[in-house]
Amino acid sequence: MNDLDAPGAGVAGAQSTSGLTAESTIGEWLDDPVGGKIFRSILSESGQQESVLQPVRGITLAKLASLSNGQMTDAMVADMVGKAQSRTLQTGSGVAEVSHPESAVSAPQSWVEQVTPGRFAGKTVIVTGAGSGIGKATASRIVREGGRVIAVDVSAERLSTFRDEYHEYTIETVAGDIREESLIKEACDHAGPVIDCLANIAGIMDNFTPLHEMTDEVWERVMAVNLEGMMRLSRAVLPVMLNQGYGSIVNVGSEATLKGSVAGVAYTTSKHAVAGLSKSMAFMYGPHGIRTNVVAPGGVTTNIEAHFASQMGSERVNKILSSMPAMAQAEQLAGLITYLLSDDSANINGAIIPSDGGWSVQ
Ligand SMILES: NC(=O)c1ccc[n+]([C@@H]2O[C@H](COP(=O)([O-])OP(=O)(O)OC[C@H]3O[C@@H](n4cnc5c(N)ncnc54)[C@H](O)[C@@H]3O)[C@@H](O)[C@H]2O)c1
């Protein structure tokens, strides 16, 4: 039992009530005397440091719950809100002092996506991972800018939701695993004889294991999805682009393309390999009018799943994750990816561009 659950808590010596809701940001929760106490007690029960919340201070409690892959249930959120709204902070009666962490430097919350009408008019673009997160934000931006998207994802359900949400636009969905040659053929067949752009975005995390604890299964799965799928689809698309004499490819890497300290060995290796694959593609095909660039996201609020399976990995990586700037929105990544896919970036080839709020310079 924590002191907020204690009988009588918040009755005597009450001084302030909280107006926190599920739509309040994590920063608002942490900075509120009552909300902060509730949050810190949950963190301490699960053995976690408050620093893990630093990058998500700008998102709402409801959003955090939706991103938690079931770890934070609706019932938990309702319970937190109920406690925050009904309880008050005791003062002067032995209740521990509430500490106020320094606020993180947050990305401007007022950022609004600006669509460039017609930028992809008449263009066919293959987008992988289009059912969720960065891939969905990218695919949606392209269709709203006049393009035709071949949306690829392993989740047929997510693809169908995406198509329903944007039913007035030209979207063809291809459901299947990027590791399968049959899916790659199907995506290229759907695209047809001209493929203007390819966005290789589908990817998965590892489980933060260092090499001596990593299993073959994790290595093979992560390398197959993050690297081999990207390689196979690019290999299938390149003859089309060579034939037409132009094309733009964006491969999504990660902060783990730049650092060894933000994931386990499998993810880090796969995302470093994305840089090598992309540099070779940029070098070989640049003279043929085909540009290849890498986007390296820092933390982004998406549905990507990440579970710590190693104490060593958790201890090492969590220290670094606590220095991560505020998480970005998937649409902010889509802004950079669509810029690199479009003719706006005509002179950029072989670049690895972080979109991480400056994390990579720390
Ligand atoms: N979210 C982050 O903080 C972050 C940070 C750095 C890099 N990235 C990279 O961004 C990319 C997109 O991730 P996201 O954060 O949007 O995650 P996400 O989970 O929200 O979206 C990824 C999509 O890829 C699909 N996918 C997964 N495996 C697939 C497979 N084998 N075949 C086809 N589709 C598959 C998933 O179904 C999902 O819809 C990934 O490459 C990821 O490594 C994400």
PDBQT file of the ligand as one rigid body, heavy atoms in Angstrom, charges set to zero:
ROOT
HETATM    1  N1  LIG A 401       9.238   5.186 -32.614  1.00  0.00    +0.000 N 
HETATM    2  C1  LIG A 401      10.509   5.477 -32.384  1.00  0.00    +0.000 C 
HETATM    3  O1  LIG A 401      10.842   6.035 -31.324  1.00  0.00    +0.000 OA
HETATM    4  C2  LIG A 401      11.565   5.168 -33.420  1.00  0.00    +0.000 A 
HETATM    5  C3  LIG A 401      12.859   5.638 -33.192  1.00  0.00    +0.000 A 
HETATM    6  C4  LIG A 401      13.839   5.368 -34.137  1.00  0.00    +0.000 A 
HETATM    7  C5  LIG A 401      13.539   4.651 -35.257  1.00  0.00    +0.000 A 
HETATM    8  N2  LIG A 401      12.282   4.199 -35.453  1.00  0.00    +0.000 N 
HETATM    9  C6  LIG A 401      12.027   3.427 -36.672  1.00  0.00    +0.000 C 
HETATM   10  O2  LIG A 401      10.911   3.952 -37.335  1.00  0.00    +0.000 OA
HETATM   11  C7  LIG A 401      10.316   2.902 -38.111  1.00  0.00    +0.000 C 
HETATM   12  C8  LIG A 401       8.809   2.926 -37.910  1.00  0.00    +0.000 C 
HETATM   13  O3  LIG A 401       8.542   2.589 -36.577  1.00  0.00    +0.000 OA
HETATM   14  P1  LIG A 401       7.331   3.207 -35.736  1.00  0.00    +0.000 P 
HETATM   15  O4  LIG A 401       7.935   3.789 -34.533  1.00  0.00    +0.000 OA
HETATM   16  O5  LIG A 401       6.467   4.006 -36.599  1.00  0.00    +0.000 OA
HETATM   17  O6  LIG A 401       6.632   1.856 -35.259  1.00  0.00    +0.000 OA
HETATM   18  P2  LIG A 401       5.159   1.280 -35.401  1.00  0.00    +0.000 P 
HETATM   19  O7  LIG A 401       5.203  -0.033 -34.719  1.00  0.00    +0.000 OA
HETATM   20  O8  LIG A 401       4.168   2.283 -34.962  1.00  0.00    +0.000 OA
HETATM   21  O9  LIG A 401       4.996   1.064 -36.965  1.00  0.00    +0.000 OA
HETATM   22  C9  LIG A 401       5.730   0.079 -37.640  1.00  0.00    +0.000 C 
HETATM   23  C10 LIG A 401       4.826  -0.636 -38.632  1.00  0.00    +0.000 C 
HETATM   24  O10 LIG A 401       5.631  -1.615 -39.299  1.00  0.00    +0.000 OA
HETATM   25  C11 LIG A 401       4.856  -2.793 -39.420  1.00  0.00    +0.000 C 
HETATM   26  N3  LIG A 401       5.731  -3.961 -39.508  1.00  0.00    +0.000 N 
HETATM   27  C12 LIG A 401       6.447  -4.524 -38.510  1.00  0.00    +0.000 A 
HETATM   28  N4  LIG A 401       7.050  -5.613 -38.947  1.00  0.00    +0.000 NA
HETATM   29  C13 LIG A 401       6.723  -5.768 -40.251  1.00  0.00    +0.000 A 
HETATM   30  C14 LIG A 401       7.028  -6.741 -41.223  1.00  0.00    +0.000 A 
HETATM   31  N5  LIG A 401       7.780  -7.804 -40.934  1.00  0.00    +0.000 N 
HETATM   32  N6  LIG A 401       6.512  -6.580 -42.462  1.00  0.00    +0.000 NA
HETATM   33  C15 LIG A 401       5.705  -5.515 -42.763  1.00  0.00    +0.000 A 
HETATM   34  N7  LIG A 401       5.368  -4.584 -41.856  1.00  0.00    +0.000 NA
HETATM   35  C16 LIG A 401       5.870  -4.712 -40.617  1.00  0.00    +0.000 A 
HETATM   36  C17 LIG A 401       4.021  -2.840 -38.160  1.00  0.00    +0.000 C 
HETATM   37  O11 LIG A 401       2.856  -3.658 -38.335  1.00  0.00    +0.000 OA
HETATM   38  C18 LIG A 401       3.692  -1.378 -37.941  1.00  0.00    +0.000 C 
HETATM   39  O12 LIG A 401       2.437  -1.038 -38.515  1.00  0.00    +0.000 OA
HETATM   40  C19 LIG A 401      11.013   1.621 -37.701  1.00  0.00    +0.000 C 
HETATM   41  O13 LIG A 401      11.960   1.276 -38.682  1.00  0.00    +0.000 OA
HETATM   42  C20 LIG A 401      11.699   1.986 -36.417  1.00  0.00    +0.000 C 
HETATM   43  O14 LIG A 401      12.865   1.214 -36.187  1.00  0.00    +0.000 OA
HETATM   44  C21 LIG A 401      11.273   4.430 -34.564  1.00  0.00    +0.000 A 
ENDROOT
TORSDOF 0
